[in-house]
Amino acid sequence: MAQTETPGLETKQQGLEDILQRLGSVIVAYSGGVDSAFLAHAAHRILGDQMLAIIADSPSLARSHFRDALEFARQKDIPLRTVETAELESEAYAVNDANRCFHCKDELFTVLDQKRSELGFATVAYGLNVDDRKDFRPGHRAAVAHHIVAPLAEAGLTKDDVRALALQAGLEVWDKPASACLSSRIEYGRRVTPEALRMVEMAEDALRLLGLRNFRVRHHGSVARIEVAEDELHFALDAARLRQMSTAVHAAGFSYVALDCDGYRSGSMNEILPLDVLTRAAKT
């Protein structure tokens, strides 16, 4: 039986452009990460003033990421608005169980759909790519519930595809490390509070100033567990730099500082979730 060829990058890009044309007008849920930045850039190129990027500002968005997102949109002349979301006011979100991401995205898409209706746009889109469908991401269920479209995934674009196309387009975000919300750093079952988010943000800002680029600070109460990407471990495992890292993270309010020997991996907090929890959360 003949094998079906995987579409090339040029074909996928054309597919994305066709999808955006068919949408007619769109609000893009924008965070400044490579996926949403590329989608916003592509939508603006295809639709012009029939697109609008909206970024949600909340305590779970790091200030450095917020500033970078605003600057990217300014440089590319992408129309952008900021809205405030109040996920921390939801008890279902704050208790921080395996469905936290669902409640966050439910709040976000509720706000964006209201804006869509007020401003007369046809739909809301977000930066889901094909690879995201393989991961445990309850927030995607909220997107389905709110009828949010995913042009990148629909066009068959993987994360590597998005980065390659962003590089071709000259977008400096093409190799930007993943930038999940600050709440994703807090262990499940530990309440999400402004103070906990502040500790994580302060620690990560300090480590970034020391030269780390692709890493996470995971909040385990009095313990900060630092995950560093494999290609940066040699940089971190210098005795003097380890002391600097420890001092910086202690200053953020943690009593103990640990370096994870397994290194950085996206979604590592999900590793401790039992299979039945993952399955149940994915269906509810």
Buried (B, 14 or more C-beta within 10 A) or exposed (E): EEEEEEBEBEEBBEBBBBBBEEBEBBBBBBBBBBBBBBBBBBBBBBBEEBBBBBBBBBBBBBEBBBEBBBEBBEEBEBBBEEBEBEBBEBEBBBBBBBBBBBBBBBBBBEBBBEBBEEEEBBBBBBBBBBBBEEEBBBBBBBBEEBEBBBBBBBBBBBBEBBBBBBBEBEBBBBEBBBBBBBBBBBBBEEEBBEEBBBBBBBBBBBBBEEEBBBBBBBBBEEBBBBBBBEEBBEBBEEEEBBEBBBEBBBEBBBEEBBBBEEBBEEEBBBEEBEEEBBEEBBEE
